[in-house]
Amino acid sequence: MRFGLTGAAWPDGDAWGIEYTIDAGEFHNGGIWRARLAADGRIAFLSHHPFALRDEPDAPPTHGGSPHTHDR
């Protein structure tokens, strides 16, 4: 199994977002984590938004319905 971030975090309103991918055998998917930090640096809010699962195991990630690939 392989888990990885697809790039740097970006500001998302009052939170930060970061995209990830996960590969486990024939399973390939990913999603976005959103986090907001408290004034002392601790995580005050965390949410997970996985990308929709696909019927075809080798199809590229959909990222909210817009197919594309990542350089690997």
mmCIF file of the N, C-alpha and C atoms, coordinates in Angstrom:
data_MODEL
# 
_entry.id   MODEL 
# 
loop_
_atom_site.group_PDB 
_atom_site.id 
_atom_site.type_symbol 
_atom_site.label_atom_id 
_atom_site.label_alt_id 
_atom_site.label_comp_id 
_atom_site.label_asym_id 
_atom_site.label_entity_id 
_atom_site.label_seq_id 
_atom_site.pdbx_PDB_ins_code 
_atom_site.Cartn_x 
_atom_site.Cartn_y 
_atom_site.Cartn_z 
_atom_site.occupancy 
_atom_site.B_iso_or_equiv 
_atom_site.pdbx_formal_charge 
_atom_site.auth_seq_id 
_atom_site.auth_comp_id 
_atom_site.auth_asym_id 
_atom_site.auth_atom_id 
_atom_site.pdbx_PDB_model_num 
ATOM 1   N N  . MET A 1 1  ? 0.854   -1.168 0.000   1.00 0.00 ? 1  MET A N  1 
ATOM 2   C CA . MET A 1 1  ? 0.000   0.000  0.000   1.00 0.00 ? 1  MET A CA 1 
ATOM 3   C C  . MET A 1 1  ? 0.898   1.229  0.000   1.00 0.00 ? 1  MET A C  1 
ATOM 4   N N  . ARG A 1 2  ? 0.440   2.269  -0.709  1.00 0.00 ? 2  ARG A N  1 
ATOM 5   C CA . ARG A 1 2  ? 1.181   3.521  -0.778  1.00 0.00 ? 2  ARG A CA 1 
ATOM 6   C C  . ARG A 1 2  ? 0.228   4.679  -0.528  1.00 0.00 ? 2  ARG A C  1 
ATOM 7   N N  . PHE A 1 3  ? 0.605   5.571  0.362   1.00 0.00 ? 3  PHE A N  1 
ATOM 8   C CA . PHE A 1 3  ? -0.147  6.781  0.677   1.00 0.00 ? 3  PHE A CA 1 
ATOM 9   C C  . PHE A 1 3  ? 0.784   7.958  0.439   1.00 0.00 ? 3  PHE A C  1 
ATOM 10  N N  . GLY A 1 4  ? 0.286   9.005  -0.217  1.00 0.00 ? 4  GLY A N  1 
ATOM 11  C CA . GLY A 1 4  ? 1.139   10.165 -0.461  1.00 0.00 ? 4  GLY A CA 1 
ATOM 12  C C  . GLY A 1 4  ? 0.342   11.430 -0.648  1.00 0.00 ? 4  GLY A C  1 
ATOM 13  N N  . LEU A 1 5  ? 0.994   12.542 -0.366  1.00 0.00 ? 5  LEU A N  1 
ATOM 14  C CA . LEU A 1 5  ? 0.401   13.851 -0.614  1.00 0.00 ? 5  LEU A CA 1 
ATOM 15  C C  . LEU A 1 5  ? 0.701   14.238 -2.050  1.00 0.00 ? 5  LEU A C  1 
ATOM 16  N N  . THR A 1 6  ? -0.237  14.932 -2.697  1.00 0.00 ? 6  THR A N  1 
ATOM 17  C CA . THR A 1 6  ? -0.051  15.265 -4.116  1.00 0.00 ? 6  THR A CA 1 
ATOM 18  C C  . THR A 1 6  ? 0.534   16.647 -4.320  1.00 0.00 ? 6  THR A C  1 
ATOM 19  N N  . GLY A 1 7  ? 0.784   17.384 -3.266  1.00 0.00 ? 7  GLY A N  1 
ATOM 20  C CA . GLY A 1 7  ? 1.364   18.719 -3.386  1.00 0.00 ? 7  GLY A CA 1 
ATOM 21  C C  . GLY A 1 7  ? 1.323   19.433 -2.050  1.00 0.00 ? 7  GLY A C  1 
ATOM 22  N N  . ALA A 1 8  ? 1.551   20.716 -2.109  1.00 0.00 ? 8  ALA A N  1 
ATOM 23  C CA . ALA A 1 8  ? 1.564   21.531 -0.895  1.00 0.00 ? 8  ALA A CA 1 
ATOM 24  C C  . ALA A 1 8  ? 0.146   21.855 -0.444  1.00 0.00 ? 8  ALA A C  1 
ATOM 25  N N  . ALA A 1 9  ? 0.007   22.144 0.835   1.00 0.00 ? 9  ALA A N  1 
ATOM 26  C CA . ALA A 1 9  ? -1.285  22.586 1.379   1.00 0.00 ? 9  ALA A CA 1 
ATOM 27  C C  . ALA A 1 9  ? -1.621  23.966 0.817   1.00 0.00 ? 9  ALA A C  1 
ATOM 28  N N  . TRP A 1 10 ? -2.924  24.263 0.729   1.00 0.00 ? 10 TRP A N  1 
ATOM 29  C CA . TRP A 1 10 ? -3.359  25.562 0.224   1.00 0.00 ? 10 TRP A CA 1 
ATOM 30  C C  . TRP A 1 10 ? -4.401  26.149 1.184   1.00 0.00 ? 10 TRP A C  1 
ATOM 31  N N  . PRO A 1 11 ? -4.458  27.495 1.247   1.00 0.00 ? 11 PRO A N  1 
ATOM 32  C CA . PRO A 1 11 ? -5.481  28.116 2.090   1.00 0.00 ? 11 PRO A CA 1 
ATOM 33  C C  . PRO A 1 11 ? -6.865  27.871 1.510   1.00 0.00 ? 11 PRO A C  1 
ATOM 34  N N  . ASP A 1 12 ? -7.823  27.566 2.381   1.00 0.00 ? 12 ASP A N  1 
ATOM 35  C CA . ASP A 1 12 ? -9.197  27.268 1.971   1.00 0.00 ? 12 ASP A CA 1 
ATOM 36  C C  . ASP A 1 12 ? -10.130 27.991 2.943   1.00 0.00 ? 12 ASP A C  1 
ATOM 37  N N  . GLY A 1 13 ? -10.352 29.280 2.707   1.00 0.00 ? 13 GLY A N  1 
ATOM 38  C CA . GLY A 1 13 ? -11.131 30.089 3.644   1.00 0.00 ? 13 GLY A CA 1 
ATOM 39  C C  . GLY A 1 13 ? -10.335 30.257 4.929   1.00 0.00 ? 13 GLY A C  1 
ATOM 40  N N  . ASP A 1 14 ? -10.935 29.894 6.061   1.00 0.00 ? 14 ASP A N  1 
ATOM 41  C CA . ASP A 1 14 ? -10.219 29.985 7.334   1.00 0.00 ? 14 ASP A CA 1 
ATOM 42  C C  . ASP A 1 14 ? -9.526  28.672 7.687   1.00 0.00 ? 14 ASP A C  1 
ATOM 43  N N  . ALA A 1 15 ? -9.443  27.754 6.740   1.00 0.00 ? 15 ALA A N  1 
ATOM 44  C CA . ALA A 1 15 ? -8.812  26.448 6.958   1.00 0.00 ? 15 ALA A CA 1 
ATOM 45  C C  . ALA A 1 15 ? -7.715  26.248 5.914   1.00 0.00 ? 15 ALA A C  1 
ATOM 46  N N  . TRP A 1 16 ? -7.095  25.081 5.951   1.00 0.00 ? 16 TRP A N  1 
ATOM 47  C CA . TRP A 1 16 ? -6.108  24.658 4.960   1.00 0.00 ? 16 TRP A CA 1 
ATOM 48  C C  . TRP A 1 16 ? -6.564  23.343 4.361   1.00 0.00 ? 16 TRP A C  1 
ATOM 49  N N  . GLY A 1 17 ? -6.285  23.146 3.086   1.00 0.00 ? 17 GLY A N  1 
ATOM 50  C CA . GLY A 1 17 ? -6.611  21.897 2.420   1.00 0.00 ? 17 GLY A CA 1 
ATOM 51  C C  . GLY A 1 17 ? -5.347  21.228 1.918   1.00 0.00 ? 17 GLY A C  1 
ATOM 52  N N  . ILE A 1 18 ? -5.369  19.902 1.853   1.00 0.00 ? 18 ILE A N  1 
ATOM 53  C CA . ILE A 1 18 ? -4.268  19.151 1.258   1.00 0.00 ? 18 ILE A CA 1 
ATOM 54  C C  . ILE A 1 18 ? -4.837  17.889 0.607   1.00 0.00 ? 18 ILE A C  1 
ATOM 55  N N  . GLU A 1 19 ? -4.387  17.609 -0.603  1.00 0.00 ? 19 GLU A N  1 
ATOM 56  C CA . GLU A 1 19 ? -4.869  16.452 -1.360  1.00 0.00 ? 19 GLU A CA 1 
ATOM 57  C C  . GLU A 1 19 ? -3.925  15.266 -1.171  1.00 0.00 ? 19 GLU A C  1 
ATOM 58  N N  . TYR A 1 20 ? -4.483  14.067 -1.143  1.00 0.00 ? 20 TYR A N  1 
ATOM 59  C CA . TYR A 1 20 ? -3.686  12.854 -0.988  1.00 0.00 ? 20 TYR A CA 1 
ATOM 60  C C  . TYR A 1 20 ? -4.137  11.804 -1.988  1.00 0.00 ? 20 TYR A C  1 
ATOM 61  N N  . THR A 1 21 ? -3.280  10.813 -2.200  1.00 0.00 ? 21 THR A N  1 
ATOM 62  C CA . THR A 1 21 ? -3.626  9.637  -2.990  1.00 0.00 ? 21 THR A CA 1 
ATOM 63  C C  . THR A 1 21 ? -3.324  8.398  -2.155  1.00 0.00 ? 21 THR A C  1 
ATOM 64  N N  . ILE A 1 22 ? -4.033  7.325  -2.459  1.00 0.00 ? 22 ILE A N  1 
ATOM 65  C CA . ILE A 1 22 ? -3.784  6.037  -1.826  1.00 0.00 ? 22 ILE A CA 1 
ATOM 66  C C  . ILE A 1 22 ? -3.865  4.965  -2.904  1.00 0.00 ? 22 ILE A C  1 
ATOM 67  N N  . ASP A 1 23 ? -2.877  4.083  -2.912  1.00 0.00 ? 23 ASP A N  1 
ATOM 68  C CA . ASP A 1 23 ? -2.815  2.972  -3.856  1.00 0.00 ? 23 ASP A CA 1 
ATOM 69  C C  . ASP A 1 23 ? -2.621  1.698  -3.051  1.00 0.00 ? 23 ASP A C  1 
ATOM 70  N N  . ALA A 1 24 ? -3.507  0.736  -3.243  1.00 0.00 ? 24 ALA A N  1 
ATOM 71  C CA . ALA A 1 24 ? -3.412  -0.557 -2.556  1.00 0.00 ? 24 ALA A CA 1 
ATOM 72  C C  . ALA A 1 24 ? -3.800  -1.639 -3.553  1.00 0.00 ? 24 ALA A C  1 
ATOM 73  N N  . GLY A 1 25 ? -2.823  -2.281 -4.143  1.00 0.00 ? 25 GLY A N  1 
ATOM 74  C CA . GLY A 1 25 ? -3.104  -3.272 -5.175  1.00 0.00 ? 25 GLY A CA 1 
ATOM 75  C C  . GLY A 1 25 ? -3.788  -2.610 -6.363  1.00 0.00 ? 25 GLY A C  1 
ATOM 76  N N  . GLU A 1 26 ? -4.988  -3.071 -6.710  1.00 0.00 ? 26 GLU A N  1 
ATOM 77  C CA . GLU A 1 26 ? -5.750  -2.510 -7.823  1.00 0.00 ? 26 GLU A CA 1 
ATOM 78  C C  . GLU A 1 26 ? -6.596  -1.303 -7.415  1.00 0.00 ? 26 GLU A C  1 
ATOM 79  N N  . PHE A 1 27 ? -6.583  -0.970 -6.137  1.00 0.00 ? 27 PHE A N  1 
ATOM 80  C CA . PHE A 1 27 ? -7.380  0.155  -5.644  1.00 0.00 ? 27 PHE A CA 1 
ATOM 81  C C  . PHE A 1 27 ? -6.550  1.432  -5.696  1.00 0.00 ? 27 PHE A C  1 
ATOM 82  N N  . HIS A 1 28 ? -7.091  2.468  -6.349  1.00 0.00 ? 28 HIS A N  1 
ATOM 83  C CA . HIS A 1 28 ? -6.434  3.770  -6.467  1.00 0.00 ? 28 HIS A CA 1 
ATOM 84  C C  . HIS A 1 28 ? -7.493  4.834  -6.213  1.00 0.00 ? 28 HIS A C  1 
ATOM 85  N N  . ASN A 1 29 ? -7.250  5.687  -5.255  1.00 0.00 ? 29 ASN A N  1 
ATOM 86  C CA . ASN A 1 29 ? -8.195  6.768  -4.976  1.00 0.00 ? 29 ASN A CA 1 
ATOM 87  C C  . ASN A 1 29 ? -7.466  7.849  -4.203  1.00 0.00 ? 29 ASN A C  1 
ATOM 88  N N  . GLY A 1 30 ? -8.208  8.762  -3.666  1.00 0.00 ? 30 GLY A N  1 
ATOM 89  C CA . GLY A 1 30 ? -7.622  9.856  -2.906  1.00 0.00 ? 30 GLY A CA 1 
ATOM 90  C C  . GLY A 1 30 ? -8.716  10.729 -2.333  1.00 0.00 ? 30 GLY A C  1 
ATOM 91  N N  . GLY A 1 31 ? -8.335  11.910 -1.947  1.00 0.00 ? 31 GLY A N  1 
ATOM 92  C CA . GLY A 1 31 ? -9.291  12.830 -1.371  1.00 0.00 ? 31 GLY A CA 1 
ATOM 93  C C  . GLY A 1 31 ? -8.601  14.086 -0.884  1.00 0.00 ? 31 GLY A C  1 
ATOM 94  N N  . ILE A 1 32 ? -9.318  14.827 -0.079  1.00 0.00 ? 32 ILE A N  1 
ATOM 95  C CA . ILE A 1 32 ? -8.811  16.085 0.479   1.00 0.00 ? 32 ILE A CA 1 
ATOM 96  C C  . ILE A 1 32 ? -9.066  16.090 1.979   1.00 0.00 ? 32 ILE A C  1 
ATOM 97  N N  . TRP A 1 33 ? -8.061  16.492 2.729   1.00 0.00 ? 33 TRP A N  1 
ATOM 98  C CA . TRP A 1 33 ? -8.209  16.774 4.158   1.00 0.00 ? 33 TRP A CA 1 
ATOM 99  C C  . TRP A 1 33 ? -8.260  18.285 4.318   1.00 0.00 ? 33 TRP A C  1 
ATOM 100 N N  . ARG A 1 34 ? -9.174  18.782 5.145   1.00 0.00 ? 34 ARG A N  1 
ATOM 101 C CA . ARG A 1 34 ? -9.257  20.210 5.487   1.00 0.00 ? 34 ARG A CA 1 
ATOM 102 C C  . ARG A 1 34 ? -9.044  20.346 6.988   1.00 0.00 ? 34 ARG A C  1 
ATOM 103 N N  . ALA A 1 35 ? -8.234  21.321 7.379   1.00 0.00 ? 35 ALA A N  1 
ATOM 104 C CA . ALA A 1 35 ? -7.950  21.531 8.800   1.00 0.00 ? 35 ALA A CA 1 
ATOM 105 C C  . ALA A 1 35 ? -7.897  23.028 9.099   1.00 0.00 ? 35 ALA A C  1 
ATOM 106 N N  . ARG A 1 36 ? -8.357  23.366 10.281  1.00 0.00 ? 36 ARG A N  1 
ATOM 107 C CA . ARG A 1 36 ? -8.239  24.736 10.788  1.00 0.00 ? 36 ARG A CA 1 
ATOM 108 C C  . ARG A 1 36 ? -7.483  24.642 12.105  1.00 0.00 ? 36 ARG A C  1 
ATOM 109 N N  . LEU A 1 37 ? -6.494  25.514 12.267  1.00 0.00 ? 37 LEU A N  1 
ATOM 110 C CA . LEU A 1 37 ? -5.683  25.493 13.463  1.00 0.00 ? 37 LEU A CA 1 
ATOM 111 C C  . LEU A 1 37 ? -6.166  26.534 14.472  1.00 0.00 ? 37 LEU A C  1 
ATOM 112 N N  . ALA A 1 38 ? -6.035  26.206 15.763  1.00 0.00 ? 38 ALA A N  1 
ATOM 113 C CA . ALA A 1 38 ? -6.325  27.146 16.840  1.00 0.00 ? 38 ALA A CA 1 
ATOM 114 C C  . ALA A 1 38 ? -5.129  28.094 16.979  1.00 0.00 ? 38 ALA A C  1 
ATOM 115 N N  . ALA A 1 39 ? -5.285  29.142 17.745  1.00 0.00 ? 39 ALA A N  1 
ATOM 116 C CA . ALA A 1 39 ? -4.226  30.133 17.941  1.00 0.00 ? 39 ALA A CA 1 
ATOM 117 C C  . ALA A 1 39 ? -2.948  29.507 18.502  1.00 0.00 ? 39 ALA A C  1 
ATOM 118 N N  . ASP A 1 40 ? -3.081  28.423 19.280  1.00 0.00 ? 40 ASP A N  1 
ATOM 119 C CA . ASP A 1 40 ? -1.902  27.769 19.861  1.00 0.00 ? 40 ASP A CA 1 
ATOM 120 C C  . ASP A 1 40 ? -1.291  26.706 18.941  1.00 0.00 ? 40 ASP A C  1 
ATOM 121 N N  . GLY A 1 41 ? -1.811  26.569 17.703  1.00 0.00 ? 41 GLY A N  1 
ATOM 122 C CA . GLY A 1 41 ? -1.257  25.640 16.730  1.00 0.00 ? 41 GLY A CA 1 
ATOM 123 C C  . GLY A 1 41 ? -1.884  24.263 16.723  1.00 0.00 ? 41 GLY A C  1 
ATOM 124 N N  . ARG A 1 42 ? -2.763  23.968 17.680  1.00 0.00 ? 42 ARG A N  1 
ATOM 125 C CA . ARG A 1 42 ? -3.435  22.667 17.683  1.00 0.00 ? 42 ARG A CA 1 
ATOM 126 C C  . ARG A 1 42 ? -4.543  22.648 16.630  1.00 0.00 ? 42 ARG A C  1 
ATOM 127 N N  . ILE A 1 43 ? -4.902  21.453 16.192  1.00 0.00 ? 43 ILE A N  1 
ATOM 128 C CA . ILE A 1 43 ? -5.984  21.312 15.217  1.00 0.00 ? 43 ILE A CA 1 
ATOM 129 C C  . ILE A 1 43 ? -7.312  21.579 15.918  1.00 0.00 ? 43 ILE A C  1 
ATOM 130 N N  . ALA A 1 44 ? -8.056  22.571 15.423  1.00 0.00 ? 44 ALA A N  1 
ATOM 131 C CA . ALA A 1 44 ? -9.359  22.918 15.985  1.00 0.00 ? 44 ALA A CA 1 
ATOM 132 C C  . ALA A 1 44 ? -10.495 22.298 15.173  1.00 0.00 ? 44 ALA A C  1 
ATOM 133 N N  . PHE A 1 45 ? -10.234 21.967 13.903  1.00 0.00 ? 45 PHE A N  1 
ATOM 134 C CA . PHE A 1 45 ? -11.245 21.418 12.998  1.00 0.00 ? 45 PHE A CA 1 
ATOM 135 C C  . PHE A 1 45 ? -10.530 20.541 11.994  1.00 0.00 ? 45 PHE A C  1 
ATOM 136 N N  . LEU A 1 46 ? -11.092 19.373 11.698  1.00 0.00 ? 46 LEU A N  1 
ATOM 137 C CA . LEU A 1 46 ? -10.520 18.469 10.707  1.00 0.00 ? 46 LEU A CA 1 
ATOM 138 C C  . LEU A 1 46 ? -11.656 17.760 9.993   1.00 0.00 ? 46 LEU A C  1 
ATOM 139 N N  . SER A 1 47 ? -11.626 17.763 8.653   1.00 0.00 ? 47 SER A N  1 
ATOM 140 C CA . SER A 1 47 ? -12.643 17.034 7.896   1.00 0.00 ? 47 SER A CA 1 
ATOM 141 C C  . SER A 1 47 ? -11.985 16.306 6.734   1.00 0.00 ? 47 SER A C  1 
ATOM 142 N N  . HIS A 1 48 ? -12.596 15.195 6.353   1.00 0.00 ? 48 HIS A N  1 
ATOM 143 C CA . HIS A 1 48 ? -12.087 14.343 5.284   1.00 0.00 ? 48 HIS A CA 1 
ATOM 144 C C  . HIS A 1 48 ? -13.110 14.299 4.162   1.00 0.00 ? 48 HIS A C  1 
ATOM 145 N N  . HIS A 1 49 ? -12.641 14.498 2.934   1.00 0.00 ? 49 HIS A N  1 
ATOM 146 C CA . HIS A 1 49 ? -13.513 14.493 1.766   1.00 0.00 ? 49 HIS A CA 1 
ATOM 147 C C  . HIS A 1 49 ? -12.914 13.544 0.721   1.00 0.00 ? 49 HIS A C  1 
ATOM 148 N N  . PRO A 1 50 ? -13.237 12.236 0.786   1.00 0.00 ? 50 PRO A N  1 
ATOM 149 C CA . PRO A 1 50 ? -12.690 11.297 -0.202  1.00 0.00 ? 50 PRO A CA 1 
ATOM 150 C C  . PRO A 1 50 ? -13.314 11.546 -1.578  1.00 0.00 ? 50 PRO A C  1 
ATOM 151 N N  . PHE A 1 51 ? -12.536 11.264 -2.610  1.00 0.00 ? 51 PHE A N  1 
ATOM 152 C CA . PHE A 1 51 ? -13.065 11.359 -3.973  1.00 0.00 ? 51 PHE A CA 1 
ATOM 153 C C  . PHE A 1 51 ? -14.009 10.191 -4.212  1.00 0.00 ? 51 PHE A C  1 
ATOM 154 N N  . ALA A 1 52 ? -14.940 10.379 -5.131  1.00 0.00 ? 52 ALA A N  1 
ATOM 155 C CA . ALA A 1 52 ? -15.910 9.330  -5.466  1.00 0.00 ? 52 ALA A CA 1 
ATOM 156 C C  . ALA A 1 52 ? -15.178 8.087  -5.956  1.00 0.00 ? 52 ALA A C  1 
ATOM 157 N N  . LEU A 1 53 ? -15.676 6.915  -5.558  1.00 0.00 ? 53 LEU A N  1 
ATOM 158 C CA . LEU A 1 53 ? -15.101 5.663  -6.036  1.00 0.00 ? 53 LEU A CA 1 
ATOM 159 C C  . LEU A 1 53 ? -15.528 5.422  -7.476  1.00 0.00 ? 53 LEU A C  1 
ATOM 160 N N  . ARG A 1 54 ? -14.649 4.798  -8.235  1.00 0.00 ? 54 ARG A N  1 
ATOM 161 C CA . ARG A 1 54 ? -14.909 4.525  -9.652  1.00 0.00 ? 54 ARG A CA 1 
ATOM 162 C C  . ARG A 1 54 ? -15.214 3.045  -9.844  1.00 0.00 ? 54 ARG A C  1 
ATOM 163 N N  . ASP A 1 55 ? -15.935 2.739  -10.911 1.00 0.00 ? 55 ASP A N  1 
ATOM 164 C CA . ASP A 1 55 ? -16.232 1.348  -11.239 1.00 0.00 ? 55 ASP A CA 1 
ATOM 165 C C  . ASP A 1 55 ? -15.038 0.644  -11.864 1.00 0.00 ? 55 ASP A C  1 
ATOM 166 N N  . GLU A 1 56 ? -14.175 1.400  -12.560 1.00 0.00 ? 56 GLU A N  1 
ATOM 167 C CA . GLU A 1 56 ? -13.023 0.815  -13.243 1.00 0.00 ? 56 GLU A CA 1 
ATOM 168 C C  . GLU A 1 56 ? -11.782 1.014  -12.381 1.00 0.00 ? 56 GLU A C  1 
ATOM 169 N N  . PRO A 1 57 ? -11.111 -0.081 -11.974 1.00 0.00 ? 57 PRO A N  1 
ATOM 170 C CA . PRO A 1 57 ? -9.983  0.051  -11.059 1.00 0.00 ? 57 PRO A CA 1 
ATOM 171 C C  . PRO A 1 57 ? -8.797  0.830  -11.608 1.00 0.00 ? 57 PRO A C  1 
ATOM 172 N N  . ASP A 1 58 ? -8.582  0.871  -12.929 1.00 0.00 ? 58 ASP A N  1 
ATOM 173 C CA . ASP A 1 58 ? -7.426  1.569  -13.479 1.00 0.00 ? 58 ASP A CA 1 
ATOM 174 C C  . ASP A 1 58 ? -7.747  2.968  -13.993 1.00 0.00 ? 58 ASP A C  1 
ATOM 175 N N  . ALA A 1 59 ? -8.970  3.448  -13.760 1.00 0.00 ? 59 ALA A N  1 
ATOM 176 C CA . ALA A 1 59 ? -9.341  4.789  -14.205 1.00 0.00 ? 59 ALA A CA 1 
ATOM 177 C C  . ALA A 1 59 ? -8.600  5.834  -13.370 1.00 0.00 ? 59 ALA A C  1 
ATOM 178 N N  . PRO A 1 60 ? -8.249  6.985  -13.955 1.00 0.00 ? 60 PRO A N  1 
ATOM 179 C CA . PRO A 1 60 ? -7.552  8.024  -13.184 1.00 0.00 ? 60 PRO A CA 1 
ATOM 180 C C  . PRO A 1 60 ? -8.470  8.621  -12.113 1.00 0.00 ? 60 PRO A C  1 
ATOM 181 N N  . PRO A 1 61 ? -7.894  9.242  -11.084 1.00 0.00 ? 61 PRO A N  1 
ATOM 182 C CA . PRO A 1 61 ? -8.717  9.870  -10.043 1.00 0.00 ? 61 PRO A CA 1 
ATOM 183 C C  . PRO A 1 61 ? -9.691  10.885 -10.631 1.00 0.00 ? 61 PRO A C  1 
ATOM 184 N N  . THR A 1 62 ? -10.880 10.995 -10.042 1.00 0.00 ? 62 THR A N  1 
ATOM 185 C CA . THR A 1 62 ? -11.891 11.888 -10.597 1.00 0.00 ? 62 THR A CA 1 
ATOM 186 C C  . THR A 1 62 ? -11.866 13.280 -10.008 1.00 0.00 ? 62 THR A C  1 
ATOM 187 N N  . HIS A 1 63 ? -11.382 13.465 -8.815  1.00 0.00 ? 63 HIS A N  1 
ATOM 188 C CA . HIS A 1 63 ? -11.273 14.783 -8.191  1.00 0.00 ? 63 HIS A CA 1 
ATOM 189 C C  . HIS A 1 63 ? -12.532 15.605 -8.387  1.00 0.00 ? 63 HIS A C  1 
ATOM 190 N N  . GLY A 1 64 ? -13.606 15.122 -7.865  1.00 0.00 ? 64 GLY A N  1 
ATOM 191 C CA . GLY A 1 64 ? -14.864 15.855 -7.952  1.00 0.00 ? 64 GLY A CA 1 
ATOM 192 C C  . GLY A 1 64 ? -15.507 15.806 -9.319  1.00 0.00 ? 64 GLY A C  1 
ATOM 193 N N  . GLY A 1 65 ? -15.179 14.816 -10.146 1.00 0.00 ? 65 GLY A N  1 
ATOM 194 C CA . GLY A 1 65 ? -15.825 14.677 -11.439 1.00 0.00 ? 65 GLY A CA 1 
ATOM 195 C C  . GLY A 1 65 ? -14.996 15.125 -12.617 1.00 0.00 ? 65 GLY A C  1 
ATOM 196 N N  . SER A 1 66 ? -13.791 15.674 -12.384 1.00 0.00 ? 66 SER A N  1 
ATOM 197 C CA . SER A 1 66 ? -12.924 16.133 -13.466 1.00 0.00 ? 66 SER A CA 1 
ATOM 198 C C  . SER A 1 66 ? -11.721 15.214 -13.587 1.00 0.00 ? 66 SER A C  1 
ATOM 199 N N  . PRO A 1 67 ? -11.790 14.197 -14.469 1.00 0.00 ? 67 PRO A N  1 
ATOM 200 C CA . PRO A 1 67 ? -10.665 13.255 -14.563 1.00 0.00 ? 67 PRO A CA 1 
ATOM 201 C C  . PRO A 1 67 ? -9.364  13.941 -14.932 1.00 0.00 ? 67 PRO A C  1 
ATOM 202 N N  . HIS A 1 68 ? -8.262  13.548 -14.281 1.00 0.00 ? 68 HIS A N  1 
ATOM 203 C CA . HIS A 1 68 ? -6.935  13.979 -14.645 1.00 0.00 ? 68 HIS A CA 1 
ATOM 204 C C  . HIS A 1 68 ? -5.933  13.047 -13.978 1.00 0.00 ? 68 HIS A C  1 
ATOM 205 N N  . THR A 1 69 ? -4.680  13.168 -14.368 1.00 0.00 ? 69 THR A N  1 
ATOM 206 C CA . THR A 1 69 ? -3.648  12.324 -13.798 1.00 0.00 ? 69 THR A CA 1 
ATOM 207 C C  . THR A 1 69 ? -2.605  13.185 -13.104 1.00 0.00 ? 69 THR A C  1 
ATOM 208 N N  . HIS A 1 70 ? -1.796  12.544 -12.281 1.00 0.00 ? 70 HIS A N  1 
ATOM 209 C CA . HIS A 1 70 ? -0.693  13.223 -11.601 1.00 0.00 ? 70 HIS A CA 1 
ATOM 210 C C  . HIS A 1 70 ? 0.611   12.714 -12.164 1.00 0.00 ? 70 HIS A C  1 
ATOM 211 N N  . ASP A 1 71 ? 1.627   13.575 -12.226 1.00 0.00 ? 71 ASP A N  1 
ATOM 212 C CA . ASP A 1 71 ? 2.955   13.127 -12.615 1.00 0.00 ? 71 ASP A CA 1 
ATOM 213 C C  . ASP A 1 71 ? 3.508   12.247 -11.513 1.00 0.00 ? 71 ASP A C  1 
ATOM 214 N N  . ARG A 1 72 ? 3.994   11.083 -11.847 1.00 0.00 ? 72 ARG A N  1 
ATOM 215 C CA . ARG A 1 72 ? 4.551   10.165 -10.840 1.00 0.00 ? 72 ARG A CA 1 
ATOM 216 C C  . ARG A 1 72 ? 5.917   9.723  -11.253 1.00 0.00 ? 72 ARG A C  1 
# 
